[in-house]
């Protein structure tokens, strides 16, 4: 009798929801430990491909690993060298632009008041403070660089993960009773993550290059900084490109007025629309396997739990969760909710086909 009661309690929806909330709270509490590990894990998944390619060229495994890690160190060092001076210069000069922004805002409010809107200048100045956006931009980029201050720890994790990468499949087989089918989704997860992050990195690099060239032509100060923000924010789905455009457009407004701001805004819209709506879908091929609403909600969810890193990794994390949910019959309905309408239709077609086959066998 007691075992039946305990079993019913364990399987109740309330207990499952409570367990989910406890897990989310625990992950949020331990984000300082989890985020470097997640970054290192996803970087390791990307790095596993060039290591495998080098090994196929008959280069020893230890040398392949050394070459890839050395390439990562060069990449991060070059990145820090190029950006460090620009960010420090921008951060020290942000206050110089506050008076110009305040004057622009004041003249804009006066124009609106002349049209009969009667907006109090003091209240509008307190409510809308464009200078804060520039300060927030500098703080956000500095925070990103501080996050990369854990580079040594991240590289250590990458080193150990890549060293043990080949043994993961063997260990998984041993844990899961040696069934090849039961662990097939591990390779699916790594393949999808590698595909998404590889293509997304290429697109973000192109966004950064094109924005840099456009701002250089327009003459906006600190084009490298705005290109860096545009490239990094492109990892964040839906709203990343909007967030990246705001400080650059405001800065162009301070420098050149309305004309420069419009040219800068047009450059951002053109680059992000061409690469985001035409180039990226063609290269990405089969797509993310996630609905648009789920992509946006996952951005909010992982951002709330893991902060900035969660926003950057929201899509691969949700893709991983969806693939895991697909493997169990009791959780497959959650995977269908996360997926696209096309996948739901395909599931229904397969279900109908199975029913027809069962009817044929019974007759």
Phi and psi in degrees as a GROMACS rama.xvg file:
@    title "Ramachandran Plot"
@    xaxis  label "Phi"
@    yaxis  label "Psi"
@TYPE xy
-64.2431  -39.1883  UNK-2
-64.6254  -36.3775  UNK-3
-64.7317  -42.0284  UNK-4
-64.7335  -43.9855  UNK-5
-63.0905  -40.9815  UNK-6
-63.6829  -40.0067  UNK-7
-69.0533  -34.1271  UNK-8
-67.7483  -43.6304  UNK-9
-60.9632  -34.553  UNK-10
-91.4782  1.87449  UNK-11
-73.8068  146.973  UNK-12
-61.0472  -33.3797  UNK-13
-62.8967  -42.5953  UNK-14
-64.5474  -40.3566  UNK-15
-64.804  -42.2703  UNK-16
-64.257  -42.5326  UNK-17
-63.045  -41.0001  UNK-18
-64.152  -40.0602  UNK-19
-62.6674  -43.5242  UNK-20
-63.843  -40.6903  UNK-21
-64.6773  -41.4525  UNK-22
-64.2056  -44.8943  UNK-23
-61.0123  -44.2816  UNK-24
-63.3406  -39.2579  UNK-25
-65.5284  -42.0947  UNK-26
-64.6579  -40.9092  UNK-27
-63.5048  -40.4484  UNK-28
-66.6057  -35.7773  UNK-29
-100.243  23.6836  UNK-30
-61.361  -31.7077  UNK-31
-64.1579  -26.2781  UNK-32
-90.4768  -38.5837  UNK-33
-74.4848  -39.6948  UNK-34
-62.9038  -43.1196  UNK-35
-62.5437  -36.5029  UNK-36
-65.5483  -42.6533  UNK-37
-64.0436  -44.3182  UNK-38
-58.1416  -47.5394  UNK-39
-63.6697  -38.8834  UNK-40
-64.1804  -45.778  UNK-41
-70.1616  -36.023  UNK-42
-64.6892  -38.0803  UNK-43
-64.1739  -38.7083  UNK-44
-62.8062  -39.1575  UNK-45
-68.5692  -42.6946  UNK-46
-69.7051  -22.2292  UNK-47
-62.3369  -30.5009  UNK-48
-67.673  -51.5909  UNK-49
-63.27  -31.6636  UNK-50
-64.4367  -44.2822  UNK-51
-62.1676  -39.0676  UNK-52
-65.7016  -41.32  UNK-53
-65.7235  -37.9173  UNK-54
-66.7412  -33.0418  UNK-55
-67.2011  -23.6874  UNK-56
-85.5056  14.5761  UNK-57
66.7104  30.6192  UNK-58
-92.9894  132.107  UNK-59
-54.787  149.422  UNK-60
-59.009  -42.6365  UNK-61
-64.4227  -36.427  UNK-62
-72.3109  -38.201  UNK-63
-61.0949  -45.2482  UNK-64
-62.2738  -42.6267  UNK-65
-62.9724  -43.1717  UNK-66
-64.1196  -43.05  UNK-67
-66.7282  -44.1593  UNK-68
-64.5152  -39.0546  UNK-69
-63.133  -39.0219  UNK-70
-62.4751  -39.9111  UNK-71
-63.4916  -43.0377  UNK-72
-62.2286  -43.5002  UNK-73
-61.8378  -41.4034  UNK-74
-62.5743  -49.1464  UNK-75
-66.6749  -39.2825  UNK-76
-65.0761  -44.8223  UNK-77
-62.9528  -39.5711  UNK-78
-61.1605  -47.951  UNK-79
-65.3002  -38.3526  UNK-80
-66.1444  -43.043  UNK-81
-69.6599  -39.042  UNK-82
-92.6228  -29.7444  UNK-83
-54.0376  -50.4117  UNK-84
-64.3772  -38.9726  UNK-85
-64.0556  -42.9992  UNK-86
-67.7335  -42.9533  UNK-87
-64.4484  -38.6726  UNK-88
-65.226  -44.1467  UNK-89
-64.2229  -44.3328  UNK-90
-61.7424  -36.9389  UNK-91
-75.8603  -22.2433  UNK-92
-103.414  1.4509  UNK-93
-58.9885  -40.7474  UNK-94
-63.7977  -24.6788  UNK-95
-66.7454  -24.7877  UNK-96
-92.0892  -5.69129  UNK-97
-63.915  -43.8052  UNK-98
-63.749  -38.7724  UNK-99
-65.0212  -43.6227  UNK-100
-63.5284  -40.1037  UNK-101
-64.0689  -39.535  UNK-102
-66.0184  -40.9708  UNK-103
-63.1564  -43.6198  UNK-104
-63.3212  -41.185  UNK-105
-63.8379  -44.4354  UNK-106
-65.7792  -35.1296  UNK-107
-66.051  -41.562  UNK-108
-65.9843  -38.1694  UNK-109
-62.2038  -40.9195  UNK-110
-61.6237  -43.0211  UNK-111
-65.1384  -38.9258  UNK-112
-66.0383  -35.1605  UNK-113
-65.5989  -25.4656  UNK-114
-81.201  -3.49791  UNK-115
97.5361  12.5332  UNK-116
-79.6386  -27.2255  UNK-117
56.2187  64.1976  UNK-118
-97.5614  123.215  UNK-119
-64.3864  129.145  UNK-120
-65.8909  -39.6726  UNK-121
-64.1735  -45.4846  UNK-122
-65.7621  -40.7052  UNK-123
-65.5696  -38.6325  UNK-124
-65.7382  -36.802  UNK-125
-72.299  -33.9057  UNK-126
-78.4141  -43.5712  UNK-127
-112.379  110.929  UNK-128
-126.302  86.9278  UNK-129
-59.4374  -30.0122  UNK-130
-60.9394  -33.0079  UNK-131
-62.3792  -31.9667  UNK-132
-65.433  -41.8556  UNK-133
-65.629  -41.3399  UNK-134
-64.2842  -41.0681  UNK-135
-64.1715  -37.6452  UNK-136
-61.0044  -47.4632  UNK-137
-61.8081  -42.2326  UNK-138
-65.2461  -38.8887  UNK-139
-66.0862  -42.7176  UNK-140
-68.3097  -39.8378  UNK-141
-63.1123  -38.0754  UNK-142
-63.69  -36.8576  UNK-143
-64.9706  -42.3776  UNK-144
-67.474  -35.862  UNK-145
-65.106  -36.5199  UNK-146
-62.2217  -38.3916  UNK-147
-74.2928  -2.36122  UNK-148
-64.9287  -19.175  UNK-149
-82.1163  23.085  UNK-150
-56.9796  -41.5796  UNK-151
-61.2359  -45.5335  UNK-152
-63.3667  -42.4223  UNK-153
-62.5152  -42.5375  UNK-154
-65.8512  -35.8062  UNK-155
-63.5661  -44.8583  UNK-156
-62.7191  -44.1063  UNK-157
-57.8937  -44.6795  UNK-158
-58.386  -48.6589  UNK-159
-70.7401  -37.1008  UNK-160
-64.0693  -45.9829  UNK-161
-66.3217  -33.6904  UNK-162
-64.4083  -37.5783  UNK-163
-95.9434  1.19429  UNK-164
-58.885  -41.0443  UNK-165
-67.9646  -22.5993  UNK-166
-90.5026  -6.33304  UNK-167
-62.1906  -43.0031  UNK-168
-64.5849  -38.6181  UNK-169
-65.1486  -44.9817  UNK-170
-64.1722  -39.3704  UNK-171
-63.7841  -39.5242  UNK-172
-63.1481  -40.2037  UNK-173
-66.4073  -39.7057  UNK-174
-69.1794  -39.6676  UNK-175
-99.5006  38.5821  UNK-176
60.5203  26.2123  UNK-177
70.7436  14.5017  UNK-178
-83.0413  122.044  UNK-179
-67.306  -36.8791  UNK-180
-66.2864  -36.2613  UNK-181
-70.9767  -19.7613  UNK-182
-111.027  7.8416  UNK-183
-61.7951  -29.4806  UNK-184
-71.1679  -17.1453  UNK-185
-62.3174  -44.8947  UNK-186
-67.8814  -33.097  UNK-187
-64.3223  -41.8901  UNK-188
-61.7509  -51.3852  UNK-189
-63.6221  -37.8692  UNK-190
-65.4217  -45.2638  UNK-191
-65.5396  -42.3086  UNK-192
-65.1068  -43.3737  UNK-193
-63.0336  -40.8198  UNK-194
-64.3337  -48.1359  UNK-195
-65.6606  -51.3021  UNK-196
-66.9577  -35.5962  UNK-197
-63.6687  -48.6726  UNK-198
-66.905  -41.474  UNK-199
-64.7415  -38.3895  UNK-200
-63.9125  -41.425  UNK-201
-62.3488  -45.0969  UNK-202
-64.8229  -42.2885  UNK-203
-63.153  -38.0751  UNK-204
-63.397  -43.121  UNK-205
-64.4101  -40.7723  UNK-206
-59.3608  -47.8987  UNK-207
-60.1501  -42.7159  UNK-208
-65.209  -47.4202  UNK-209
-66.978  -39.1705  UNK-210
-65.2355  -39.9534  UNK-211
-61.3829  -46.4441  UNK-212
-63.5722  -43.2936  UNK-213
-62.7583  -46.1861  UNK-214
-69.6768  -30.6762  UNK-215
-65.4125  -40.1607  UNK-216
-68.0032  -42.2841  UNK-217
-67.1773  -33.9341  UNK-218
100.441  16.67  UNK-219
-69.6812  135.353  UNK-220
-66.0013  154.28  UNK-221
55.2198  48.4065  UNK-222
-62.9378  -31.1645  UNK-223
-65.1884  -37.8496  UNK-224
-65.4862  -47.065  UNK-225
-67.0452  -34.2308  UNK-226
-67.7425  -38.5667  UNK-227
-62.0271  -47.0973  UNK-228
-63.1521  -41.6747  UNK-229
-62.8089  -43.0191  UNK-230
-66.947  -45.0417  UNK-231
-68.5089  -42.9539  UNK-232
-67.8246  -19.0251  UNK-233
-67.4118  -18.3283  UNK-234
-66.0897  -27.9534  UNK-235
-83.1869  118.179  UNK-236
-70.0482  152.789  UNK-237
70.7131  -58.548  UNK-238
-106.989  -8.16213  UNK-239
-60.4656  -44.9019  UNK-240
-67.1708  -31.5793  UNK-241
-67.9794  -45.4728  UNK-242
-60.0202  -40.285  UNK-243
-67.784  -32.5991  UNK-244
-75.4858  -30.8994  UNK-245
-59.3708  -54.4456  UNK-246
-65.5411  -35.979  UNK-247
-65.3038  -41.8349  UNK-248
-65.9021  -41.5345  UNK-249
-62.2617  -41.7719  UNK-250
-64.8011  -41.3542  UNK-251
-64.2392  -33.9755  UNK-252
-63.1939  -40.8153  UNK-253
-64.5417  -42.2716  UNK-254
-74.0677  -49.2303  UNK-255
-118.745  -7.33996  UNK-256
87.1739  -161.484  UNK-257
-60.8852  -40.4143  UNK-258
-60.9793  -47.8489  UNK-259
-64.5727  -37.8112  UNK-260
-64.1011  -40.52  UNK-261
-67.0339  -41.0047  UNK-262
-62.4889  -41.3496  UNK-263
-66.0754  -44.9128  UNK-264
-61.4232  -43.0247  UNK-265
-61.8307  -37.8686  UNK-266
-63.8231  -44.8892  UNK-267
-62.8748  -44.9404  UNK-268
-63.4445  -43.1633  UNK-269
-64.8094  -50.2059  UNK-270
-63.0863  -47.5057  UNK-271
-69.1302  -35.6647  UNK-272
-70.0486  -43.7171  UNK-273
-65.2379  -49.8844  UNK-274
-74.1744  -38.4565  UNK-275
-77.5732  -34.5643  UNK-276
-100.584  -18.0136  UNK-277
-119.61  -52.0046  UNK-278
-74.036  -52.5152  UNK-279
-60.156  -47.1455  UNK-280
-60.1253  -34.7649  UNK-281
-69.2307  -40.4769  UNK-282
-74.7105  -38.1588  UNK-283
-65.6828  -27.2046  UNK-284
74.052  -108.327  UNK-285
-69.8332  -12.3162  UNK-286
88.3956  -171.754  UNK-287
-86.6216  -21.2069  UNK-288
76.1106  15.3767  UNK-289
-125.035  143.817  UNK-290
-72.34  158.763  UNK-291
-62.4256  -40.314  UNK-292
-63.2327  -41.5358  UNK-293
-65.3918  -38.3486  UNK-294
-60.3765  -44.0153  UNK-295
-68.4932  -44.4379  UNK-296
-65.9809  -35.977  UNK-297
-66.0956  -34.2876  UNK-298
-60.1633  -45.4395  UNK-299
-67.2447  -43.0628  UNK-300
-65.543  -54.3372  UNK-301
-69.5234  -30.84  UNK-302
-65.2386  -37.5505  UNK-303
-67.2941  -37.9188  UNK-304
-82.2115  -46.4083  UNK-305
-111.94  3.66748  UNK-306
74.7159  -145.186  UNK-307
-61.4523  -41.756  UNK-308
-61.2536  -38.6503  UNK-309
-62.9726  -35.9896  UNK-310
-67.263  -41.0638  UNK-311
-66.9553  -35.2056  UNK-312
-104.146  14.6945  UNK-313
-60.8282  -41.8792  UNK-314
-68.4866  -52.7147  UNK-315
-61.4268  -33.8893  UNK-316
-65.4858  -43.1311  UNK-317
-69.1874  -37.2303  UNK-318
-60.6468  -43.157  UNK-319
-61.5067  -45.6711  UNK-320
-61.5534  -41.4928  UNK-321
-63.6779  -43.2303  UNK-322
-64.5463  -39.0014  UNK-323
-65.6288  -42.5262  UNK-324
-65.7195  -28.241  UNK-325
-67.9404  -21.1333  UNK-326
-79.9403  -18.3092  UNK-327
-111.222  132.897  UNK-328
-61.7614  -35.6806  UNK-329
-74.4389  -19.8393  UNK-330
-111.671  4.83512  UNK-331
-64.6141  -29.6349  UNK-332
-64.6018  -31.5245  UNK-333
-68.0499  -38.2472  UNK-334
-64.2057  -37.1212  UNK-335
-65.8121  -38.9279  UNK-336
-63.152  -37.1555  UNK-337
-75.1118  -24.4857  UNK-338
-82.0418  -174.922  UNK-339
-86.7795  161.394  UNK-340
-59.134  -33.7503  UNK-341
-62.6129  -40.0477  UNK-342
-67.0382  -37.1322  UNK-343
-65.0995  -40.6396  UNK-344
-64.5372  -40.5849  UNK-345
-63.3824  -39.5843  UNK-346
-62.8442  -42.2647  UNK-347
-64.0377  -40.1392  UNK-348
-63.2458  -42.1274  UNK-349
-65.5252  -37.4698  UNK-350
-65.0299  -43.3072  UNK-351
-64.4749  -38.6816  UNK-352
-64.1674  -40.2918  UNK-353
-64.8194  -38.8612  UNK-354
-63.1693  -42.1938  UNK-355
-64.037  -40.1623  UNK-356
-66.3155  -38.6534  UNK-357
-66.0414  -38.1235  UNK-358
-65.3064  -39.7047  UNK-359
-63.3801  -41.902  UNK-360
-66.5136  -37.6524  UNK-361
-70.2414  -30.7635  UNK-362
